[in-house]
Amino acid sequence: MKSVATQKYVKDLNSSGSKPNNILEYLIKFQISDYFALDNIIIYDTLSDGQTFLTSYVPYLYIHLPNGTIVSLAINLNNPNQFQSTYNTTTGITYLKFNITRILIDNGYNGVLEGCNYYSNETAISQLFGNLTFRSQINTNYAVNNSRIVSNDLIRNSIDIKANLANQTANVTDSSGTRINIVAPTSNKIIIEINGKPISPDSNIIIRPGDNITFSLEINVPTTNLNNFVVIDYLPIPFLNALQFYTGQLQNTTLTIPISGQWRLGEKDTLTALTGILPYLIVDPTQNTLTFNYGNISLPSQQSSIVHILFTVTATGFPMDDALNLANLLNIKYENTENIVFSDNSIVNFVTGQPVLSIEKKCNSKERFGSWE
């Protein structure tokens, strides 16, 4: 039978997703079995590198006693008997110690927590449980190597609760943990024009040989902090040919909508203005791809930004079936601090419209030299 159990939860107080400078609120829940009594109860909490314990927020301990009484106690962060914090400057890890028993005693309560059936007390009406809350702030950089915190990095937290069985020397313990992911970019691709005519995103798109198709690539970058960030467009071969572009090709800003074989940043793009980074175009004829390479991007303010790229390509006359469904894939890739590659995809579908060949057979006659030809 388990005498004590604990669970750890985290909530980002910013509803738009977790990113540097946001505040995290941690919740520790613990329960004591109905048939045990515990003393010397201590919670050991570990904050991973990439966050800072907030002393500006007063942690609170809530205890729900078996008789229904709810105890709410502020934890004195300046009292080392109640709370201790140790920060390792090498690893960036913060070690927290909450002495639950001492907090209770200092506030006039018995330091022993007894389960509702420990004495078979008929006045006990419910299980004994407690909550403890505190906060941290996500940093912009890790202590280790001073590296930036980027999308899909993990901010971790773990907890151990330890105690003694009352009137015994036996130790009891339980553990838990939680984590959050730094918010990640999302992508969207649509066709906005065919032969200079606007296209509704929800329309059935038919593309014929010789048509000029203008694509819009849009990526929401919530933190403007990414490692090895690339935007890759997979053109369906042989209907659309990537060799209409060339590696190192610069954007053409003379027209709002680029002509065939040209690309430019769209009107929604903010990432380049914020970071000064312009993507480098790489054309891969084997994969038939256009890759817009941004490399590492960094913005200390953590302001969100948008990548918006427009390009136009002409459908080839390569023989293909009529009414063939083709998919055009947009794929973005980037790495987190642990060098794990992440991606997000968007697909636009269209139908090929080939020339309609009609055959008509006729017989023409004329009279010549008394005979019919």
C-alpha positions in Angstrom: 0.0 0.0 0.0 1.3 3.4 -1.0 1.5 5.9 1.9 2.1 9.1 -0.1 1.6 10.1 -3.8 2.4 13.2 -5.7 1.8 14.7 -9.1 3.3 17.7 -10.8 1.6 20.1 -13.2 2.7 23.3 -15.1 0.6 26.1 -16.7 2.0 28.9 -18.8 0.2 32.1 -17.7 0.5 33.4 -21.3 -2.3 31.8 -23.3 -0.6 32.2 -26.7 2.0 29.5 -26.1 5.2 29.0 -24.1 8.2 31.1 -25.0 11.0 33.0 -23.3 10.0 35.7 -20.8 6.7 33.9 -20.1 5.7 33.0 -16.5 5.2 29.4 -15.6 3.0 28.4 -12.6 3.9 25.0 -11.1 1.4 23.0 -9.1 2.4 20.2 -6.8 -0.3 17.9 -5.6 0.2 15.3 -2.9 -2.0 12.8 -1.0 -1.5 10.8 2.2 -3.1 7.4 2.5 -6.0 7.1 4.9 -4.2 4.6 7.0 -0.8 6.3 7.5 0.6 9.3 9.5 3.7 11.1 8.2 6.1 13.6 9.6 9.4 15.2 8.4 7.6 15.9 5.1 9.9 17.6 2.6 9.4 18.4 -1.1 12.5 18.6 -3.2 11.9 20.3 -6.6 14.3 20.7 -9.5 14.0 23.4 -12.1 15.9 22.6 -15.3 18.3 25.1 -17.0 16.4 27.7 -18.9 14.2 29.1 -16.2 14.5 31.2 -13.0 12.6 30.7 -9.8 10.5 33.8 -9.0 11.0 35.2 -5.5 8.5 38.0 -6.4 5.7 35.5 -6.2 4.9 34.1 -2.7 4.4 30.3 -2.8 1.4 28.9 -1.0 0.7 25.6 0.7 -2.9 24.4 0.9 -3.7 21.4 3.1 -7.2 19.8 3.2 -7.4 18.0 6.5 -9.6 14.9 7.1 -12.1 17.0 9.2 -12.8 19.2 6.1 -10.6 22.1 7.3 -8.6 23.9 4.6 -5.3 25.3 5.7 -3.8 28.0 3.5 -0.2 29.1 4.4 2.2 31.5 2.8 5.7 30.1 2.6 8.4 32.4 4.0 11.1 32.4 1.3 13.5 34.2 3.8 13.2 31.4 6.4 15.8 28.7 5.6 13.9 26.3 7.9 10.9 26.5 5.6 12.5 27.0 2.2 15.9 26.8 0.5 17.0 27.5 -3.0 20.3 26.5 -4.6 21.3 27.6 -8.1 24.1 25.8 -10.0 25.8 28.3 -12.2 27.5 25.6 -14.3 24.5 23.5 -15.1 21.8 26.2 -14.8 19.7 23.9 -12.5 17.9 25.3 -9.5 17.2 23.0 -6.5 14.3 23.9 -4.3 13.5 22.5 -0.8 10.1 23.0 0.8 9.9 21.7 4.4 6.2 21.0 4.8 6.4 19.9 8.4 8.3 23.1 9.4 5.8 25.3 7.6 3.0 23.7 9.5 4.7 24.0 12.9 5.7 27.6 12.3 2.0 28.4 11.7 0.8 26.7 14.9 -0.2 23.3 13.4 0.9 19.8 14.3 3.7 18.9 11.9 2.4 15.3 11.6 -0.2 14.7 8.8 -2.6 11.9 9.6 -4.8 10.0 7.2 -8.5 10.1 7.8 -8.6 6.5 9.1 -5.3 6.5 11.0 -7.1 6.5 14.3 -10.5 5.2 12.9 -11.8 8.6 13.8 -15.5 8.9 12.9 -15.2 12.7 12.7 -12.8 12.3 9.7 -14.8 12.9 6.6 -12.4 13.0 3.7 -8.9 12.2 2.4 -5.9 14.3 3.5 -4.3 16.1 0.5 -2.3 19.2 -0.2 -1.3 21.6 -3.0 1.8 23.8 -3.3 2.2 26.5 -6.0 5.1 28.5 -7.1 6.3 30.3 -10.3 9.3 30.5 -12.6 10.1 32.6 -15.6 11.5 31.2 -18.9 14.9 32.7 -19.7 16.0 33.8 -23.1 19.3 31.8 -22.9 20.5 28.7 -21.2 23.3 28.9 -18.6 25.1 26.1 -20.4 27.1 27.6 -23.3 24.8 30.7 -23.1 22.9 29.2 -26.0 19.5 30.7 -27.1 16.3 29.0 -26.1 14.5 28.2 -29.4 11.3 26.6 -30.7 10.6 23.0 -29.4 13.1 23.3 -26.6 12.0 21.6 -23.4 11.7 23.3 -20.0 11.6 20.5 -17.5 10.7 20.1 -13.8 10.9 17.2 -11.4 9.8 16.6 -7.8 10.5 14.2 -5.0 8.4 14.1 -1.8 10.0 12.4 1.2 8.7 11.7 4.7 8.9 9.4 7.7 6.2 7.2 9.0 5.1 8.8 12.2 6.7 7.2 15.3 8.9 5.1 13.0 12.2 5.5 11.2 11.0 4.1 7.9 11.3 6.5 4.9 8.6 6.9 2.3 8.9 8.7 -1.0 7.2 9.4 -4.4 8.3 11.3 -7.5 6.7 13.1 -10.4 7.6 15.6 -13.2 6.4 17.8 -16.0 7.7 19.8 -18.9 6.6 22.3 -21.5 7.7 22.8 -25.1 8.7 26.2 -26.5 6.0 27.2 -29.0 6.8 26.1 -32.6 6.2 27.7 -36.1 3.4 26.7 -38.3 3.1 26.8 -42.1 0.5 27.5 -44.8 0.7 27.3 -48.6 -2.0 28.5 -51.1 -2.3 29.4 -54.7 -3.2 33.1 -55.0 -3.2 33.7 -58.7 -3.3 31.9 -62.1 -2.3 34.0 -65.1 -2.7 37.1 -63.0 -6.2 36.4 -61.9 -6.9 36.0 -58.1 -7.9 32.5 -57.0 -10.2 31.7 -54.1 -8.4 29.3 -51.6 -11.4 27.0 -51.4 -12.0 26.7 -55.1 -11.3 23.7 -57.3 -8.1 24.6 -59.0 -7.4 23.4 -62.6 -4.0 24.1 -64.1 -3.2 23.7 -67.8 0.1 23.7 -69.7 1.3 27.3 -70.0 -0.5 28.6 -67.0 1.5 30.9 -64.7 0.8 29.9 -61.1 1.7 32.2 -58.2 2.1 30.5 -54.8 2.1 32.1 -51.4 4.2 30.5 -48.6 3.3 31.8 -45.1 5.0 30.7 -41.9 4.1 32.0 -38.4 7.3 32.1 -36.3 6.2 32.7 -32.7 9.6 33.5 -31.1 11.7 34.4 -34.1 14.4 32.1 -32.7 15.2 29.1 -34.8 18.3 27.0 -35.6 19.0 25.9 -39.2 15.6 27.1 -40.4 14.7 26.2 -44.0 11.6 26.5 -46.1 11.3 23.8 -48.8 8.8 23.7 -51.6 8.5 20.3 -53.4 7.1 21.1 -56.9 5.3 18.1 -58.6 7.6 17.0 -61.4 7.4 17.1 -64.4 4.4 19.4 -64.4 6.2 22.2 -62.5 9.9 22.5 -63.0 12.2 23.9 -60.3 14.8 24.8 -62.9 12.8 27.8 -63.9 14.8 29.3 -60.9 18.5 29.1 -60.1 20.5 28.8 -56.9 21.5 32.2 -55.4 18.7 34.0 -57.3 17.7 37.2 -55.5 14.2 38.4 -55.0 12.6 40.6 -57.7 10.9 43.5 -55.9 9.8 45.4 -59.0 6.4 43.8 -59.1 3.9 43.1 -56.4 3.2 39.7 -57.9 6.4 38.1 -59.3 6.5 37.0 -63.0 7.3 33.4 -63.9 10.6 32.2 -62.6 10.8 35.0 -60.0 10.3 35.2 -56.3 10.0 37.9 -53.6 9.0 38.5 -50.0 5.3 39.1 -49.7 3.6 42.1 -48.0 3.0 40.1 -44.8 6.7 39.3 -44.2 8.1 40.8 -41.0 10.9 38.3 -40.1 13.5 39.9 -42.5 12.8 43.4 -41.3 13.2 42.3 -37.7 16.3 40.2 -38.1 17.9 41.6 -41.3 18.1 38.0 -42.6 17.1 37.4 -46.3 16.7 33.8 -47.3 19.2 32.2 -49.8 17.5 30.3 -52.6 18.8 26.8 -53.4 17.4 24.9 -56.4 17.7 21.1 -56.3 16.9 19.6 -59.8 17.0 16.0 -58.5 14.3 16.6 -55.8 12.7 19.4 -57.9 12.7 21.6 -54.9 13.1 25.3 -54.0 14.7 25.8 -50.6 14.7 29.2 -48.9 17.5 28.9 -46.4 17.4 31.2 -43.4 20.1 29.5 -41.2 20.0 30.6 -37.5 17.7 33.4 -36.7 17.6 35.3 -33.4 15.6 38.1 -31.9 16.3 38.9 -28.2 12.8 40.5 -27.8 11.1 37.2 -28.7 8.7 39.1 -30.8 6.6 36.9 -33.2 7.2 37.3 -36.9 5.9 36.1 -40.2 7.7 34.6 -43.2 5.9 35.4 -46.4 7.3 34.3 -49.8 5.7 34.6 -53.2 6.9 32.9 -56.4 5.5 32.2 -59.8 6.1 29.1 -62.0 4.8 28.1 -65.4 3.2 24.7 -66.0 5.1 22.7 -68.5 3.7 21.0 -71.6 5.0 17.6 -70.5 2.5 14.9 -71.4 0.3 14.0 -68.5 -3.2 12.5 -67.9 -6.1 14.9 -67.9 -7.8 15.5 -64.5 -4.9 14.2 -62.6 -4.8 15.2 -58.9 -1.4 16.6 -57.9 -0.2 17.7 -54.5 2.4 20.4 -53.9 4.1 20.1 -50.5 5.5 22.9 -48.4 7.9 21.6 -45.7 9.7 23.7 -43.0 12.5 22.3 -41.0 14.5 23.6 -38.0 16.5 22.2 -35.0 16.1 22.8 -31.3 19.0 23.2 -28.9 19.4 19.4 -28.6 19.9 19.2 -32.4 16.6 17.4 -32.9 15.0 18.2 -36.3 11.4 19.3 -36.3 9.1 20.1 -39.2 5.7 21.4 -40.2 4.0 20.8 -43.5 1.3 22.3 -45.7 -0.2 20.9 -48.9 -2.0 22.6 -51.8 -3.9 20.4 -54.3 -4.8 21.0 -57.9 -6.0 19.2 -61.0 -4.3 19.0 -64.3 -6.3 20.2 -67.3 -4.8 18.9 -70.5 -5.8 20.1 -74.0 -8.9 18.4 -75.3 -8.2 16.6 -78.6 -11.2 16.1 -80.9 -11.1 14.0 -84.1 -13.6 14.4 -86.9 -13.6 12.3 -90.0 -15.3 13.6 -93.2 -15.7 12.4 -96.7 -15.5 15.1 -99.4 -16.4 14.2 -103.0 -16.0 15.9 -106.4 -16.7 14.8 -109.9 -13.7 14.6 -112.3 -13.7 13.2 -115.8 -16.9 11.5 -115.3 -15.9 9.7 -112.1 -16.1 10.3 -108.4 -13.1 10.8 -106.3 
